[in-house]
Amino acid sequence: MKIKIKYFLFLMLTARILFAQNNNLSDFVPLKSSGNIPDDFRTLSTIKVEKEKEQIDKTDKHKTRKQKERFILLSNFTIDEILLSGKVLFNEEVSNYVNKVADNLLKDNPQLRKELHFYVTKTQYVNAFSTDKGIIFVNLGLIAQLENEAELAYILAHEIIHYVKKHNIEIFLENQEIYSNDNKKYKGLSIDDKYLASSYRSRENESEADIEGLKSFYLHSKYSISAVDKSFDVMQYSYLPFDELPFEKSFFETEYMKFPEKYFLKEVEPIKTGDNYDDSKSTHPNIRKRREATKLLTANESTEGKSDFILPKEDFLRIRNLARFEVLRQFIISKDYANAIYNSYILLKEFPENKYLESIIGYGLYALAIYKVNYSVGSVLEGYKKIEGESQQIFYFLNTLNKKEISSIALHYNWKLLQKNPNDKYQEKICDDLFNLLTKNCKMYLSDFSTSTKEEVKQKNENNDKNTDTTKLSKYEKIKRKTKNEEVKNDDNFISFAFVDLLKDKNFVDKFNEKQKGIDTKSKGDEDYNEESIAKNKEQRKAEKKQRRHEKNCGKSLGIDKILIVEPSYEKQDERKKDQIRYIDSELNQIDLNDRIKKNAEIAELGLNILDSKSFLESDIDKYNNMSQLKEWFSEQLKNTKNEVNGIIPFETKYINNITSKYQTKYACLIGFEKIRMKKDKVGWAVAGLFCFYTTLFSIPYLLKPENKTFFFNLLYNLETGENVFVEFSAFKSNDFNDLKNSLLYDTFHQIKNSKK
């Protein structure tokens, strides 16, 4: 018996060690789900809706029953949209930890515990939210800000009460009454007054969740009393970074490049500490009210046997670090580069020379340089005046840098990363882009950067002045000498010394010289602009014209043998209805679309794989993770497209190699249909019909005949470069007939597969 126990303990210890090594923070990789895919993710929304409708009380009034049916429809499809967004984690370290805390909290309520499912969502926002289905989502952004396990337990207790008290459906039904014109109580109120009434009801529910969560669950646990008040600190300061640390001026400086004092603020904006703000238009009571209400309940509670941690403290610290590392990635995906850089800077204090943290900072600088040089940096870099606390310093610094300065700093930082990992092809592409940025966009030459230190240049100039008879110099030589001396004395010229150390690296110099050749400084009057170059340009324009004519007549001919399709989409809308999206029709058509895609790809002889959540089996965890990973890649890339940014390598590309190898293609696409039944303008025809009998005859068939529009899109990307290789947007004034769908699918697949002749 003792041998079996020892063997069991050995297995447990081994499993714990292996589990802990699953994600080594020294070389962090994005969090992934594991195990079997839960039923919550695999059951069709349509089936969930039908089952819930059967449970509605038959004695309810017709109006109430209809409102409940509407709630069931909207809530199921909304929750499933979150579940299948690619942002939800299950059965991995962080979500397992959250579930263990829930176990401790609900140890005396086994039946309730069975009803609840806790999932972690990959987002930087500090929040947790409950649903009427017993699904509770906890954002990684919240876990990243917590100080202890007990704070998480109190927040979970709050969310559990929302489920127990059915607050979601209660608020929905209440709002139906508030915004309805039939209810005498609210009839005649302005929109603002109705909103205030709705907010008041929501605040009541939040207060109830605070109090009942405390009384029903938290106080019956062994969790610390003081953690309740501290959890409100987390909420109050949720907009701030992980910690408050001064950003050191020397962080991006080198031994040779020093920034002028004017690039940094003397004092940062203090953090606002008020918690008694006006909450009359808020869905939550202000923090002061929530603190005071809970203090009344905990004032006389014994602290004996209470603790901030029931699970091992080291487990919490690891989980929080995992959450923080993942949140950095979410900052990058969301284009919040300054916050990604500052929070990575904070974590580097605890994890010096961490490869992942350094890669986040390197990418943040790279992306900001591209936006600052070619696009509107304001779309990805908030103005520093809106920022409070120590992070304001980095926002000010990044806003102050001009395009040449930030490009040089970004190249220096990223080249240093490449030196540490010379075989990293992804890092090499980042540096390649930055070389292009400096040479082709900023028009900078290698000669613009000094190979000597500032002190060495000063000394050299002084020696030249001593050993030169300036009276014999020409006017132009004097001007050049004086200008050179002034440039060295000027602190604003710090960027000239950005690469003093790197110019000793032959690879760096060779790459700079290679890119420098591409700088376009010639014009038609220059001697190099000869007949040969004219002929070459003429041939190039001729080839481009021929290609455009071919694409117009025959479409593109990409010659791609295989593609990967991520979650084909199908949405049906009816503008005449209150709820315009036809959820059930959309889901059924999406399932049908998958079959049509496969059949038309087969006819076009195009190889493909479809990652579609509607067809996942319980064991398809790898497919789920692949889908999640690609959705985040597309999310990042489409945000660039929205800002009209081209040529930037998505950060997620560094993690995509396993997918391109597995599916044997580097091409992935988003494809789908949208069908809209339009709302007709009936008023004009009705008025005309009052005056003319013949108009009425024409208006009747017009009004009876539905007006439909069908839209089709296909976006094909190269996953390795981020390049959009194929774009198809089509619109038709017709219904979404099967022949139309098949025709569009075959045509787009044929263009992708067909080779140029």
JOSULDA-V259470 format. One line per field, one symbol per residue. ss: DSSP state (2 for helix, 1 for strand, 0 for the rest). burial: + if it has 24 or more other C-alpha atoms within 12 Angstrom, else -. Layout:
BEGIN
ss = ???
burial = ???
END
This chain:
BEGIN
ss = 0222222222222222222222202220000000000022220022222222200000000222222222222222222222200001100022222222222220000222222011111000000111000011111222222000222222222222222200222222222222000000000000222222222222222222222222220222001002222222222200000000000000000000000022200000000000000000000000222222222222000000001000002222222222222222222220002222222222222200002222222222222222222200222000022200000222222222002222222222222222220000222222222222222220000222000002222222222222200222002222222222222220222222200002220222222222220000000000000022222222222222222222222200000001111100111111000000102222222222222222222220001111102220000022222222222222222222220000000022222022222220001111111111100002222222222022222222222200011111111111000001111111110000022222222222222220000
burial = ---------------------++-+--+++++++--++-+++++++-++-----------------+++++++++++-++++++++++++++++++++++++++++------+--++++++++++++++++++++++++++++++++++++++++++++++++++-++++++++++-++------+-------+--+++++++++++++++++++++++++++++++++++++++++-+++++--++---++---++++---+++--+---------------++++++++-++--+---------+++++---++-+++++++++++++++++++++++++++++++-----++++++++++++++++++++++-+--+++-+--++++++++++++++++++++++++++++++++-------+++++++++++++++++++++-+++++++--+---+----------------------++--+----+++++++++++----++-++--++--------------------------------------++++-+++++++++++++++------++++-++-++++++-+++-++--+++++++++++++---+++++++++++++++++++-+----+++++++++++++-++--+-++++++++++++++--------------------+-------++++++++++++++++++++-+-+----++----++-+++++++++++---
END
